[in-house]
Every structure is written in structure tokens, then in C-alpha cells.
Amino acid sequence: MTKKTFGHTISQQIPRILWILLLTGSLSAALAVAIRLFPDCSYAQPIRDAFISDTPQRSNSVLTDNTVTTKLDKPNGGTIYLKSRRAVSGLYLEWDIRPESWVITDRGRVVASSQQGFVHEYVPLSCASTQLTLQWEGAAALCEVTPLTSGRRPGWVQCWQPPCSQADMLVISTHADDELLWFGGTLPYYAGEKQYQVQVAYMINHFKKQPVRLHELLNGLWSCGVRNYPIISSFDDVYTGSLQAAQQVYSQEDFIQFQVRLLRRFRPKVVIDQDLNGEYGHGAHQMNARGLLKALEYSCDSSYDPQSVQQYGIWNTPKAYLHLYPQNQICMQWSNRRLSSFGGKNALQIAREAYRCHRSQRYVKFHVEESGPYDCRQFGLCRSTVGLDVHKDDFFENIPTEWLSTPTPAAPDGPGSYPDIPKPGWRHIRKRYLLAGLAIPGIFILAILLWQLIALKRKKRRTTHS
């Protein structure tokens, strides 16, 4: 019997070594995916295996399919049953039509009740529970129910604050997504990074034609760092290709009155609005911008709209900018503004990421651009009681700092605190993470197969030479 060489002994152990590496690689890949999905155990975790339904016997996947395009519509009141093996400390509710009031009970004991009236709302429970009932009266439609464990709220859970009591900036957008397309990095920079009190208002609502756009609107604002719930008018969405067409659909006087009430209620130091020519000619955009010019005058006139004078008083807005306004122009270099609140990304990047929340509008040709005829950097000062801009790099130039609201300290779940984490659900994990998890063991499997082929050839050689 020949003595085994050291090299021969090692060669016999290589398959075993490779299997160990394969196992290690698989575990490492799985761990990498787990860390990516749940980077900090101090955050509340969604409970995926909870029973959630409008009947006590059968689970209803409409409420847990991670999309707001499906919903449970209850025109005459409803009841939702929830059971979980893990204690639930809070619920994240996404309504399509929100009831006037609701109550959550734990075996008859009230643990939460109707709050601010938001379509997306996080509901902390007074005590953790494994069995809950959500009830409401009247018409409502519920899209999603996500139960969460105890811990800090992850960034995708929207916990809205009421509209500003007094705003540093008022952004008046005609439709959902106009606030990003035409105003670029305004919201990420001033609301998310500088934490000014920024109130967003919309001249048009999409409730009847495309209710999904309300969800997209809220997701986009939240992604920009806006935390005060938006104001949305009662003017229905009707496409108009000219100012004349818009004036056949909407009343300019109603637009102006709505804007005057916004100015008097929020008393902004700076107002941002759209292009007088409606960017690409949209009639409602034009009515919005032209109406603001009148509203800025009327809001400090005590004889106009006595009802809002009595409720809010008059207000003389210090500064107002219109997109693409030809006079007193200012160019906001959004791509040069790095935002520490968003991990060092620039304001333009965040605006583009937020615009991707508007999925229903992906068919349109428009993008958040820093060039071309709709350049989101270009604004003009159409009103100022504090003088003209000199440096032309800040909407708040010449506004005394003592006029501004005290910035709210960054919340634990503020912008960038839980970055780039998709809303949970195994079938919604991003493909690249799954591919990364499969790539490592795949490489080791190929290595093992290759080694087996080499070993088989060597064995045949030895058999042939013996």
C-alpha cells in the first residue's frame, strides 16, 4: 500500500471544505437580506402572519396585499377583526374613503379611537393586544391594515401632523405631482432639510376620477420630509388645455377666495405657485397662478371675504414666487444642495425619488428636470415687501430669521432615519436583494460541480494508468 501524500489528503478534503463554504455563504447571504430588511431591532416590525378580515372566519387578502389599488368598500359601516400571536402595539391604516369616526377595541375595551381624519394614519394603542376589533359607522373604504410590534416607527409609516398653525412657506400646487415636477427640490430642501414649517395646498382634488392619486400625493410629500398634512380643495379634476377652457369649468372668483383663505389662515412668509402660462398650457395651472396674484392683493383687504377676516384676520404676504416668472428671476441650484437629512443626496435627487411615488402618472412625458422649457430651478419674484433678491439663491432672502417658526427637532422617524426600506411583504422584497442572496450559494455550487468533474477526470486517469 502506497503512502498517501499530503496533497492527496488535502484533495480528499476539498469537497467537504466546499460544502462548508456553501453553507456559510448561504447563511451569510440570508443574513445580509435580513439585515437589509430589518437593520435595527429597535424599530417596530410589521406582523405578517396576523389574521385580518371583515369576517371572523376567513382572512381577507385585500387588506394585506400591500397595494392601495384594492380596497374593502363598506357603504353602511364596517367591522375588521384582527388576531395575532405577537402583541400588536400599533396599527397603520390606509383608507380610500375615511369614516367620520372609528374605534378600536380589545375584547370590548377601547384601546384607540378616531384621531385627526387623515387618509394615512398611524394608530398607537393604549396597550398591546393580540386580539382587536376596528369598527366604524357610515360609508368608508379601507385599503390596507398593517399591525406593528412595539418600537420606533419605521420611516415608511406615515404619522402626519395637523396642517400648520402658521407657515413659513405655502406651496400651492394645482394637481398632485405638480409640487415636484415644477418646484423641484423646494420641498426636500425647505421642509426635509431646513425643517421650516411648510404647508402644501392643492387647488384640484382627484377623489372622483383617480382616488389612487391621493395616496401617491401623500407618499410623495412624506418622501420629501413634509410632515404637516396637506390642504386639498373641493374642485374636481377636469383637464383643460387653455385658460379659456378652464374658465368654462371653474370659477376664477372661487379660486381666488380659496387662495385668500389659505393666505389668511397660514400667514406664510413665502408663497410658491405655478407658471402664469400653465407650464405646458394647462388651463387650471394658469387659473391657479393668475388667481394668486389677485389673492395676494385681496388677502390684506379687510373688505374682501369678511368671513375669513373674522376667522383669521388679514395678511400681507412678504414674498411670492411663480415658476418661470419672467421678472426678478432666481435660479435655485437644487443639484448643488446636499441634504444631510437624506444621507447626503441632493435636493433634485430626492424630488425625483418622490416623483416616482406618482406611479399612475408614469405614462406622461414630463420629468423633474433642471433644463428645458419647464426648468424646475427657474422662478421669478412676483411680490415682495422686503426688497428684491440680491444673492438669488434662497426663497427666504431678506426674510428676518425672527419671523420664522422655530424649527421642529428632527424626529426619530424623520427623513433619512430609515432609508430605502421597502414596505414589508416577502413577495415585495426588491429583486436585487433576492438575487444577491442567491448569488453566493450559486457560486459555491458551481465550484463544487467543477471540482467533482476535475476529481472524476483524475480518477479515470489513475484507473487508466494502473
C-alpha positions in Angstrom: 0.0 0.0 0.0 1.4 3.3 -1.0 1.7 6.1 1.5 -0.8 9.0 0.9 0.8 12.3 0.1 -0.1 15.5 1.9 -1.5 16.9 -1.4 -3.7 13.8 -1.8 -5.1 14.1 1.7 -6.0 17.8 1.1 -7.6 16.9 -2.2 -9.9 14.5 -0.5 -11.0 17.2 2.0 -11.7 19.8 -0.7 -15.4 18.7 -1.4 -16.0 18.8 2.4 -14.4 22.3 2.6 -16.5 23.5 -0.3 -19.7 22.2 1.3 -18.8 24.2 4.5 -18.2 27.3 2.4 -21.5 26.7 0.6 -23.4 26.6 3.9 -21.5 29.6 5.3 -22.2 31.5 2.1 -25.9 30.7 2.2 -26.2 31.8 5.8 -24.3 34.9 5.1 -26.5 35.8 2.1 -29.6 35.1 4.2 -28.2 37.3 7.0 -27.4 40.1 4.5 -31.0 40.1 3.3 -32.4 40.0 6.8 -30.1 42.9 7.9 -31.2 44.8 4.8 -34.9 44.3 5.6 -34.6 44.8 9.4 -31.5 46.9 10.1 -32.4 47.8 13.6 -34.5 45.7 16.0 -35.4 48.9 17.9 -37.8 49.7 15.1 -41.4 48.4 15.2 -41.8 45.4 12.9 -44.8 44.5 10.8 -46.6 41.4 11.8 -47.1 39.5 8.6 -48.9 36.4 9.8 -51.8 38.2 11.6 -55.4 37.3 10.8 -57.1 40.4 9.3 -60.6 40.3 7.9 -64.1 41.7 7.8 -65.4 38.3 8.8 -64.3 36.3 11.9 -63.8 33.1 10.0 -61.8 33.9 6.8 -58.8 36.2 6.2 -59.3 38.9 3.6 -56.2 39.4 1.5 -57.4 42.8 0.2 -56.4 44.3 3.4 -52.9 42.9 3.4 -51.8 42.8 -0.3 -49.6 45.8 0.1 -51.4 47.9 -2.5 -53.9 50.7 -2.3 -55.5 49.8 -5.6 -57.6 47.1 -3.9 -59.9 48.1 -1.1 -62.7 46.9 1.2 -65.7 49.1 0.4 -68.3 49.4 3.2 -71.1 51.9 2.4 -73.1 51.2 5.6 -70.4 50.8 8.4 -67.9 48.0 8.9 -66.0 45.8 11.3 -62.5 44.5 10.9 -61.2 41.6 13.1 -57.5 41.2 13.8 -55.8 38.3 15.7 -52.1 37.9 16.1 -49.7 35.5 18.0 -47.5 38.5 18.7 -48.6 41.6 20.6 -49.8 44.5 18.5 -48.7 47.9 19.7 -49.9 50.0 16.8 -51.8 49.9 13.5 -51.0 51.6 10.2 -54.3 52.3 8.4 -54.6 53.4 4.8 -58.1 54.5 3.9 -59.6 55.3 0.5 -62.7 56.8 2.0 -62.2 57.6 5.6 -65.1 57.3 8.1 -66.1 60.2 10.2 -65.2 58.3 13.3 -63.9 54.8 14.3 -63.0 52.9 17.4 -60.6 50.0 18.1 -61.4 47.7 21.0 -59.7 44.7 22.7 -62.4 42.4 23.8 -64.7 45.3 24.5 -62.1 47.6 26.0 -61.4 50.8 23.9 -57.6 51.0 23.1 -57.8 53.7 20.3 -60.3 55.9 18.7 -60.7 58.3 15.7 -57.9 60.9 15.6 -57.1 63.6 13.0 -59.0 62.5 10.0 -56.0 61.6 7.8 -56.2 59.1 5.0 -52.9 57.5 6.0 -52.7 57.3 9.8 -50.6 55.5 12.4 -52.6 54.5 15.4 -50.7 53.7 18.6 -52.7 51.5 21.0 -53.1 52.4 24.7 -51.9 48.8 25.5 -50.5 46.0 23.3 -53.0 43.3 22.3 -53.3 40.1 20.3 -57.0 40.5 19.5 -58.5 43.7 18.1 -61.7 44.9 16.5 -61.9 48.0 14.3 -65.4 49.4 13.9 -67.0 52.4 12.1 -70.4 53.7 11.1 -71.3 55.1 7.7 -69.5 54.9 4.4 -65.8 54.0 4.3 -63.3 52.2 2.1 -60.2 50.6 3.7 -57.2 49.7 1.6 -54.5 48.3 4.0 -54.2 47.4 7.6 -50.6 46.8 8.9 -50.2 45.7 12.6 -46.8 46.6 14.2 -44.9 45.4 17.2 -43.5 47.9 19.8 -40.6 50.1 18.9 -39.8 53.2 17.0 -41.9 53.8 13.9 -40.1 52.9 10.7 -39.8 55.6 8.1 -42.5 54.2 5.7 -45.2 54.6 8.4 -46.7 58.0 7.9 -47.5 59.7 11.2 -48.9 63.0 10.0 -49.1 66.2 11.9 -52.1 68.6 11.5 -51.8 71.4 9.0 -49.5 74.2 10.2 -50.9 76.7 12.6 -48.7 79.2 10.9 -46.5 78.5 7.9 -43.0 79.8 6.9 -43.8 78.7 3.3 -47.0 78.0 1.5 -46.7 75.8 -1.6 -49.8 76.0 -3.8 -49.9 73.1 -6.3 -52.6 72.7 -8.9 -52.6 68.9 -9.1 -50.9 66.0 -7.2 -47.3 65.8 -8.6 -47.1 69.5 -9.8 -45.4 70.3 -6.5 -42.4 68.1 -7.6 -42.4 68.4 -11.4 -42.3 72.2 -11.4 -40.9 73.2 -8.0 -38.1 70.6 -8.0 -36.1 70.5 -4.7 -38.3 73.1 -2.9 -40.0 70.6 -0.5 -36.9 68.3 0.2 -34.8 71.4 0.9 -37.1 73.6 3.0 -39.3 71.0 4.7 -37.0 68.0 4.9 -33.6 69.6 5.4 -34.2 73.0 6.9 -37.3 71.8 8.7 -39.2 75.0 8.0 -43.0 75.0 8.6 -44.0 74.2 5.0 -47.7 73.9 4.2 -48.7 72.3 0.9 -52.2 73.0 -0.7 -53.8 71.6 -3.8 -56.2 73.5 -6.0 -57.6 70.3 -7.5 -58.7 67.0 -5.9 -58.7 63.6 -7.6 -61.2 61.8 -5.4 -63.7 61.0 -8.1 -61.6 60.1 -11.1 -58.4 58.7 -9.7 -58.5 58.2 -5.9 -55.2 56.4 -6.1 -53.6 59.9 -6.7 -54.3 60.9 -3.1 -52.2 58.0 -1.9 -49.4 58.9 -4.3 -49.7 62.6 -3.2 -49.2 61.6 0.5 -46.4 59.2 -0.3 -44.6 61.8 -2.4 -44.9 64.5 0.3 -43.7 62.1 3.0 -40.7 61.1 0.9 -39.7 64.8 0.8 -39.8 65.3 4.5 -43.2 67.1 4.7 -44.9 66.2 7.9 -47.9 68.6 8.0 -51.0 67.2 6.3 -51.9 68.9 3.0 -54.9 71.0 2.3 -56.9 69.8 -0.7 -59.7 71.8 -2.3 -63.2 70.6 -3.4 -62.5 71.5 -7.1 -62.8 68.3 -9.2 -60.2 67.3 -11.7 -61.1 68.3 -15.3 -58.4 68.6 -17.9 -58.4 71.9 -19.7 -56.0 72.8 -22.5 -56.3 76.6 -22.2 -57.2 79.4 -19.8 -60.5 79.9 -21.7 -61.4 76.3 -21.3 -60.6 76.3 -17.6 -62.8 79.4 -17.1 -65.7 77.4 -18.5 -65.2 74.7 -15.9 -64.1 76.6 -12.8 -64.9 80.0 -11.3 -61.9 82.3 -11.1 -63.5 84.0 -8.2 -63.9 80.7 -6.3 -60.2 80.0 -6.9 -59.2 83.5 -5.6 -61.4 83.1 -2.5 -59.9 79.7 -1.7 -56.4 81.2 -2.1 -57.2 84.2 0.1 -58.3 81.9 2.8 -55.1 79.9 2.5 -53.0 83.1 2.9 -55.0 84.4 5.9 -55.1 81.0 7.6 -51.4 80.1 7.3 -49.9 83.6 7.2 -46.9 82.4 5.1 -43.7 84.4 4.7 -43.1 82.9 1.3 -45.5 81.6 -1.3 -44.6 79.3 -4.2 -47.0 78.9 -7.1 -47.1 77.8 -10.8 -46.4 79.4 -14.2 -48.7 82.1 -15.5 -48.8 80.3 -18.8 -49.6 77.0 -17.2 -46.2 75.4 -17.9 -47.3 73.4 -20.9 -50.5 75.4 -21.3 -52.8 73.7 -18.7 -55.7 76.0 -18.0 -56.1 75.1 -14.4 -52.4 75.9 -13.8 -53.0 79.3 -15.4 -56.0 80.0 -13.2 -54.1 79.0 -10.1 -51.1 81.3 -10.8 -53.3 84.2 -12.0 -55.6 83.8 -9.1 -52.8 84.1 -6.7 -51.8 87.5 -8.0 -55.2 88.7 -7.1 -55.4 86.8 -3.8 -52.1 88.4 -2.7 -53.9 91.8 -3.0 -57.2 90.8 -1.5 -55.8 89.0 1.5 -54.7 92.2 3.1 -58.0 94.0 2.2 -60.4 93.8 5.1 -63.4 94.4 2.9 -62.8 91.2 0.9 -64.4 88.0 2.3 -65.4 89.2 5.8 -66.0 85.6 6.9 -62.3 84.7 6.6 -61.3 88.2 8.0 -63.3 87.4 11.1 -61.8 83.9 11.4 -58.2 84.6 10.6 -57.6 88.3 10.1 -55.9 89.9 7.1 -52.4 89.0 5.9 -49.9 90.9 3.8 -47.6 88.2 2.3 -43.9 89.3 2.3 -42.7 87.3 -0.7 -44.3 85.3 -3.5 -42.6 83.4 -6.4 -44.1 82.0 -9.6 -42.5 79.2 -11.6 -40.9 80.6 -14.8 -42.0 84.2 -13.9 -40.0 86.4 -16.3 -39.3 89.3 -13.8 -36.8 89.3 -10.9 -35.7 85.8 -11.7 -34.0 83.5 -9.4 -32.3 80.1 -10.2 -32.3 77.5 -7.5 -29.4 75.1 -8.0 -31.1 72.1 -6.5 -28.5 69.6 -7.6 -25.8 71.5 -5.6 -27.7 71.3 -2.3 -26.6 68.3 -0.4 -29.1 67.2 2.3 -27.7 65.6 5.4 -31.3 64.6 6.4 -31.4 62.4 3.3 -27.9 60.8 3.6 -26.1 63.4 1.5 -28.3 63.1 -1.6 -29.1 66.4 -3.3 -32.5 68.1 -3.4 -33.0 67.2 -7.1 -32.4 63.5 -6.4 -35.0 63.5 -3.6 -37.5 65.3 -5.7 -37.1 62.7 -8.5 -37.4 59.9 -6.0 -40.5 61.4 -4.6 -42.0 61.9 -8.1 -41.7 58.1 -8.6 -44.4 57.8 -5.9 -46.8 59.1 -8.6 -47.0 55.8 -10.4 -50.3 56.5 -12.1 -48.7 59.4 -14.0 -45.8 57.4 -15.5 -47.4 57.5 -18.9 -46.8 61.3 -19.2 -43.7 62.6 -20.9 -42.7 65.0 -18.1 -39.8 64.6 -15.7 -38.3 66.6 -12.9 -35.7 68.5 -15.0 -33.1 71.1 -14.4 -33.2 72.2 -18.0 -35.5 72.8 -20.9 -38.7 74.9 -21.1 -40.0 73.7 -17.7 -36.8 74.0 -15.7 -37.7 73.4 -12.1 -34.9 75.8 -10.9 -36.4 78.9 -12.6 -38.7 81.2 -10.6 -39.5 84.9 -10.5 -40.3 87.1 -7.5 -43.7 88.5 -8.3 -44.3 90.2 -4.9 -42.0 91.5 -2.1 -42.5 93.8 0.8 -38.9 93.2 1.9 -37.0 94.2 -1.2 -35.6 92.4 -4.3 -33.3 89.4 -4.1 -29.6 90.1 -4.5 -27.9 86.7 -4.0 -30.8 84.9 -5.7 -30.1 81.6 -4.1 -32.8 81.4 -1.4 -36.5 82.0 -1.4 -36.1 83.4 2.2 -33.6 86.1 1.2 -34.4 89.3 3.2 -36.8 87.5 5.5 -35.7 88.1 9.1 -35.0 84.9 11.0 -37.1 86.1 13.9 -40.1 86.0 11.5 -39.7 82.2 11.1 -41.2 79.5 13.2 -38.8 77.6 15.5 -37.7 74.5 13.5 -39.0 71.3 14.9 -36.2 69.0 16.1 -35.6 66.1 13.8 -37.9 63.2 14.8 -36.5 59.6 15.2 -38.5 58.7 12.2 -37.7 61.8 10.2 -36.2 61.9 6.7 -33.3 59.5 6.2 -33.6 57.8 9.6 -34.8 54.5 8.0 -33.5 54.9 4.4 -34.6 52.9 1.4 -36.5 50.2 3.2 -39.5 48.9 1.2 -42.8 48.4 2.8 -42.7 44.7 4.0 -44.2 41.7 2.4 -42.0 38.8 1.2 -43.3 39.0 -2.4 -42.5 42.7 -2.4 -38.8 42.4 -1.5 -36.7 44.1 -4.1 -35.4 41.6 -6.7 -31.8 42.7 -6.3 -31.7 41.6 -2.7 -33.1 38.2 -3.5 -30.6 37.9 -6.4 -27.8 38.9 -4.0 -29.0 36.2 -1.6 -29.0 33.5 -4.2 -25.7 34.5 -6.0 -23.3 33.5 -3.2 -24.5 29.9 -2.8 -24.9 29.6 -6.5 -21.2 30.4 -7.0 -20.2 27.7 -4.4 -22.5 25.1 -6.1 -20.8 25.8 -9.4 -17.4 25.5 -7.7 -18.4 22.1 -6.2 -19.6 20.8 -9.6 -16.4 21.9 -11.2 -14.3 20.2 -8.5 -16.3 17.0 -8.9 -15.7 17.0 -12.6 -11.9 17.5 -12.1 -11.9 14.7 -9.4 -13.7 12.4 -11.8 -11.2 13.0 -14.6 -8.3 12.4 -12.2 -9.9 9.1 -11.1 -10.3 8.0 -14.7 -6.6 8.8 -15.3 -5.5 6.7 -12.3 -7.7 3.8 -13.4 -6.2 4.0 -16.9 -2.6 4.1 -15.7 -3.0 1.3 -13.1 
